[in-house]
Amino acid sequence: MLLSVFHDEVWLPSCANLRECTMVGYESAWRCHIVDAFGGLEIDSITAGMIETWMAGMPRGAARKAWGVLRTMLRKAFRWGMSSVDVTTRVRGPKRTDHQPRMLDSRQIATLLRGFWGHELEAWLICSVRSKYRLHLMGQSICSLVLKLLSQVESWKSIFNSIP
């Protein structure tokens, strides 16, 4: 069975209970990456080498997404007896990048806080920076920040309540 036929006649109907946003992602991966590379091939003719070469030719994020969809399709074809071999066990998927968020140093934090001086989000920023970087503020400063935040919340509530 061709992978495109499996996609249209078997796999898509089996995804009927998935959320729409999930299906949009699956269809995007199918259209943009999978159908041109494997749609015209018999499921049993797809090899691990073909898949790894295919993944090497695209950015890592796209490869991870497309590989996830193709892997799901091929495993389902194997489980349902439409493929004689589960080729996905022989493929090593793309690795995730280790994302290390950039931390601000004390000078950068000071610059950021000075930039928000007098802004309506100043109190929110100070509280978030305080919790993230464990800044120690005097008790009186915290009380005034909390009061400032509460007054901003109340003004936002009145704005949203006035919208029909």
Buried (B, 14 or more C-beta within 10 A) or exposed (E): EBBBBBBEEBBBEEBEEEEEEEEEBBBBBBEEBBBEBBBEBEBBEBBEEBBBEBBEEBEEEBBBBBBBBBBBBBBBBBEEEBBEEEBBEEBEBBEEEEEEEEEEEEEEBEEEBEEBEEEEEBBBBBBEBBEEEEEEEEEEEBEEBEEBBEEBEEEEEEEEEEEE
